[in-house]
C-alpha cells in the first residue's frame, strides 16, 4: 500500500500515548455480520482491522456508474487501496465523484465484551489534500451524525435502524454495537474545495479510542482512494510520522458522552 507523507502542524502540547493498536489488517473480506444500510448493498471487499473486540471496516465503492446508478463494484487493489475514475459522476453535478467510501464500526464483533457503540469514541479522519500530502479533517462519527444504520451482529442485510432524531440516535448507540454508512466524498470535503476531476489520492482512517482512558488507541484502520492516475507516490511514513498522527488525533478530539 503506497502511503503519503504527513503534512501536519502541531500545537505545542504535552500528551502521553499509553498504547498503540497493533491490529492485523485483512483485505478484501466481509464485515461482521453483514451490510445493514440500505437494500441491495453486498458485503465483501472491505479492508478490516480487528483488535480489542472492536472491528473497523472501510472500502471504496462505485457510487455512480455510466447511468448514474450505484453498483456493487469496489475496485479493490487487494492492498487497502481502491481505484476509481476521476471526473464528475455521470448524470450528476459537480462536485459529485463517481466513488463513495463505506464504513462499518462494530464495538463487539466477537460478542465477548457486551460493549455498545457509546462505550467507545470512534473518529473518522479524511484527507483534504488531493496531492501526495495528507491533511486530515477529523471528527467523531457518533457526535450528532444520526443517519447511520444501527444494529447488532444479528441484524440482517439492509435492516439497520436509522434514527429519526438525535435523541433516538443516542438511544440506539447505547444499546447496539454496529454502525454503518456510505458517504460521498464531497459531503465532508466539499467545504474544503473538493474537486472530483483531479488525479488524486485520499487517505481515509477510522480509529477507536477508549472512553475511560482517552489516550488509549484501541484499533485504527486506513484505506486509500486513488482517483484517476492518483497523486505522485512518496515513501511510506516513518514511525515518527505515525506517532504524530496519533498526537493530532488526541489533540483534535472532543470527548462527548452520549
C-alpha positions as CSV (number, residue, x, y, z in Angstrom):
1,X,0.0,0.0,0.0
2,X,1.5,3.3,-1.1
3,X,1.2,5.8,1.7
4,X,1.5,9.5,1.5
5,X,3.6,11.7,3.7
6,X,2.0,13.6,6.6
7,X,1.7,17.4,6.3
8,X,1.0,18.3,9.9
9,X,1.2,21.4,12.1
10,X,1.2,20.5,15.8
11,X,0.3,23.0,18.5
12,X,2.7,22.7,21.5
13,X,1.1,20.3,24.0
14,X,2.0,17.6,26.5
15,X,0.4,14.2,25.6
16,X,1.2,10.7,26.6
17,X,0.4,7.8,24.2
18,X,-0.3,4.9,26.5
19,X,-0.6,2.3,23.8
20,X,-0.8,1.8,20.0
21,X,-3.2,-0.6,18.4
22,X,-1.5,-3.5,16.7
23,X,-4.4,-5.0,14.8
24,X,-3.8,-7.2,11.8
25,X,-5.3,-5.9,8.6
26,X,-7.5,-8.2,6.4
27,X,-8.0,-7.1,2.8
28,X,-11.0,-7.9,0.6
29,X,-13.1,-9.5,3.3
30,X,-16.6,-9.3,4.8
31,X,-17.6,-7.3,7.9
32,X,-19.4,-8.8,10.8
33,X,-22.2,-9.7,10.2
34,X,-23.4,-8.1,7.0
35,X,-24.0,-4.7,5.4
36,X,-27.0,-3.3,7.1
37,X,-27.5,0.1,5.4
38,X,-29.9,0.3,2.5
39,X,-31.1,-2.6,0.4
40,X,-29.1,-4.4,-2.2
41,X,-25.7,-3.5,-0.8
42,X,-23.4,-6.5,-0.8
43,X,-20.9,-7.5,1.8
44,X,-17.3,-8.0,0.8
45,X,-14.1,-6.2,-0.3
46,X,-13.8,-4.4,2.9
47,X,-10.4,-3.6,4.4
48,X,-10.9,-4.7,8.0
49,X,-9.0,-4.2,11.3
50,X,-9.9,-6.2,14.4
51,X,-8.5,-5.7,17.9
52,X,-9.6,-5.4,21.5
53,X,-13.0,-6.9,20.5
54,X,-13.6,-4.0,18.0
55,X,-13.9,-4.3,14.2
56,X,-13.5,-1.4,11.8
57,X,-14.2,-1.9,8.1
58,X,-13.6,0.5,5.2
59,X,-14.0,0.2,1.4
60,X,-14.4,2.3,-1.7
61,X,-17.4,1.8,-4.0
62,X,-18.6,2.8,-7.4
63,X,-21.4,5.1,-6.4
64,X,-22.4,6.4,-9.9
65,X,-21.8,4.2,-13.0
66,X,-22.4,5.3,-16.6
67,X,-26.1,5.6,-16.0
68,X,-25.6,7.4,-12.6
69,X,-26.7,4.3,-10.6
70,X,-24.8,2.6,-7.7
71,X,-23.1,-0.7,-8.3
72,X,-21.7,-3.4,-6.0
73,X,-18.3,-2.7,-7.7
74,X,-15.5,-1.9,-5.3
75,X,-12.4,-1.7,-7.5
76,X,-10.1,-3.0,-4.7
77,X,-6.4,-3.5,-5.5
78,X,-6.1,-6.1,-2.7
79,X,-3.8,-4.0,-0.6
80,X,-6.2,-1.4,1.1
81,X,-6.3,0.8,-1.9
82,X,-9.3,1.4,-4.2
83,X,-9.1,2.9,-7.7
84,X,-11.8,4.9,-9.5
85,X,-12.0,7.2,-12.5
86,X,-11.6,10.9,-11.9
87,X,-14.3,13.2,-13.1
88,X,-17.8,14.4,-12.3
89,X,-20.2,11.4,-12.0
90,X,-22.5,10.7,-14.9
91,X,-25.9,12.3,-14.6
92,X,-24.7,14.3,-11.5
93,X,-23.4,17.8,-11.0
94,X,-20.0,18.9,-9.6
95,X,-18.5,18.2,-7.1
96,X,-20.1,14.7,-7.1
97,X,-17.5,12.0,-7.8
98,X,-18.1,8.5,-9.2
99,X,-17.0,6.9,-5.9
100,X,-18.1,6.8,-2.3
101,X,-16.5,5.4,0.8
102,X,-18.3,3.0,3.1
103,X,-17.5,2.2,6.7
104,X,-18.6,-0.1,9.4
105,X,-17.8,0.1,13.1
106,X,-18.5,-2.8,15.5
107,X,-17.9,-2.4,19.2
108,X,-18.3,-6.2,20.0
109,X,-17.8,-8.3,16.8
110,X,-16.9,-11.4,18.9
111,X,-19.9,-10.9,21.2
112,X,-17.5,-11.3,24.1
113,X,-17.5,-7.9,25.8
114,X,-21.0,-6.7,25.7
115,X,-19.7,-3.2,24.7
116,X,-22.1,-0.9,22.8
117,X,-21.2,1.8,20.4
118,X,-21.4,4.5,23.1
119,X,-18.8,2.8,25.2
120,X,-16.0,4.0,22.8
121,X,-15.1,7.1,20.8
122,X,-14.9,6.5,17.0
123,X,-13.2,9.1,14.9
124,X,-13.1,9.4,11.2
125,X,-10.1,11.2,9.6
126,X,-10.5,12.1,5.9
127,X,-7.7,13.6,3.8
128,X,-8.4,17.1,2.5
129,X,-5.3,17.1,0.3
130,X,-5.6,15.6,-3.2
131,X,-1.8,15.6,-3.6
132,X,0.7,13.2,-2.2
133,X,0.5,15.0,1.1
134,X,-2.0,14.3,3.9
135,X,-4.1,16.9,5.6
136,X,-6.7,15.3,7.8
137,X,-10.1,16.6,8.9
138,X,-11.1,14.5,12.0
139,X,-14.4,14.2,13.7
140,X,-16.4,12.0,16.0
141,X,-18.6,9.6,14.0
142,X,-21.1,9.3,16.8
143,X,-21.4,13.0,17.6
144,X,-24.6,14.2,16.0
145,X,-24.5,12.2,12.8
146,X,-27.7,10.4,13.4
147,X,-28.5,9.0,9.9
148,X,-26.2,5.9,10.4
149,X,-27.7,2.5,10.1
150,X,-27.5,0.9,13.5
151,X,-27.9,-2.7,14.6
152,X,-26.3,-5.8,16.2
153,X,-24.5,-8.9,14.9
154,X,-27.9,-10.4,14.3
155,X,-29.2,-7.6,12.0
156,X,-29.9,-8.7,8.5
157,X,-28.8,-7.2,5.2
158,X,-30.3,-3.7,4.8
159,X,-32.2,-4.0,8.1
160,X,-30.3,-1.4,10.2
161,X,-32.3,1.1,12.1
162,X,-32.0,4.8,11.2
163,X,-32.8,7.3,14.0
164,X,-35.5,9.9,13.4
165,X,-33.7,12.5,15.6
166,X,-30.7,12.9,17.8
167,X,-32.4,11.6,21.0
168,X,-33.4,8.5,19.1
169,X,-29.8,8.1,17.8
170,X,-28.3,8.4,21.3
171,X,-30.7,5.7,22.5
172,X,-29.7,3.4,19.6
173,X,-26.0,3.7,20.2
174,X,-26.5,3.0,23.8
175,X,-28.0,-0.4,23.0
176,X,-26.4,-1.6,19.8
177,X,-22.9,-2.5,18.6
178,X,-22.8,-1.8,14.8
179,X,-23.0,1.5,12.9
180,X,-22.5,1.7,9.2
181,X,-22.9,4.3,6.4
182,X,-22.0,5.1,2.8
183,X,-20.8,8.7,2.1
184,X,-19.9,10.6,-1.0
185,X,-16.6,12.5,-0.6
186,X,-18.0,15.9,-1.2
187,X,-20.4,15.6,1.7
188,X,-17.4,16.2,4.0
189,X,-14.7,17.5,1.7
190,X,-17.0,20.0,-0.3
191,X,-16.3,22.6,2.4
192,X,-12.5,22.2,1.6
193,X,-12.8,22.7,-2.2
194,X,-13.1,19.0,-3.2
195,X,-12.6,18.6,-7.0
196,X,-13.6,15.2,-8.4
197,X,-11.8,15.8,-11.7
198,X,-8.3,15.7,-10.2
199,X,-5.9,12.8,-10.3
200,X,-5.7,12.4,-6.6
201,X,-5.1,10.1,-3.6
202,X,-7.2,10.4,-0.4
203,X,-6.5,8.6,2.9
204,X,-9.5,7.7,5.0
205,X,-9.0,6.4,8.5
206,X,-11.2,5.4,11.4
207,X,-9.8,5.0,15.0
208,X,-11.5,3.6,18.1
209,X,-10.4,5.2,21.4
210,X,-11.2,4.2,25.0
211,X,-13.7,6.4,26.6
212,X,-12.4,5.8,30.1
213,X,-8.8,6.2,29.1
214,X,-8.9,8.8,26.3
215,X,-5.2,8.4,25.4
216,X,-5.7,4.6,24.7
217,X,-5.9,3.9,21.0
218,X,-7.6,0.5,20.6
219,X,-7.6,0.0,16.9
220,X,-7.2,2.0,13.7
221,X,-7.9,1.2,10.1
222,X,-6.9,3.2,7.0
223,X,-7.6,2.9,3.2
224,X,-6.7,5.0,0.2
225,X,-8.9,6.1,-2.6
226,X,-7.0,6.6,-5.8
227,X,-8.8,8.8,-8.3
228,X,-7.7,8.7,-11.9
229,X,-3.9,8.3,-12.1
230,X,-3.5,9.1,-8.4
231,X,-1.1,11.6,-6.8
232,X,2.6,11.2,-7.1
233,X,3.8,8.4,-4.8
234,X,6.1,9.2,-1.9
235,X,7.9,7.0,0.7
236,X,5.9,5.3,3.4
237,X,5.6,7.3,6.6
238,X,8.1,6.7,9.4
239,X,7.3,5.6,12.9
240,X,7.6,9.2,14.0
241,X,5.0,10.3,11.4
242,X,2.6,7.7,12.7
243,X,3.2,8.9,16.2
244,X,2.5,12.4,15.1
245,X,-0.8,11.3,13.6
246,X,-1.8,9.8,16.9
247,X,-0.9,13.1,18.6
248,X,-3.1,15.1,16.2
249,X,-5.9,12.7,16.9
250,X,-5.6,13.2,20.6
251,X,-5.3,17.0,20.3
252,X,-8.3,17.4,18.0
253,X,-10.7,15.1,19.8
254,X,-13.8,16.4,21.5
255,X,-15.0,13.8,24.0
256,X,-18.8,13.7,24.4
257,X,-20.6,11.1,26.4
258,X,-23.9,10.1,24.7
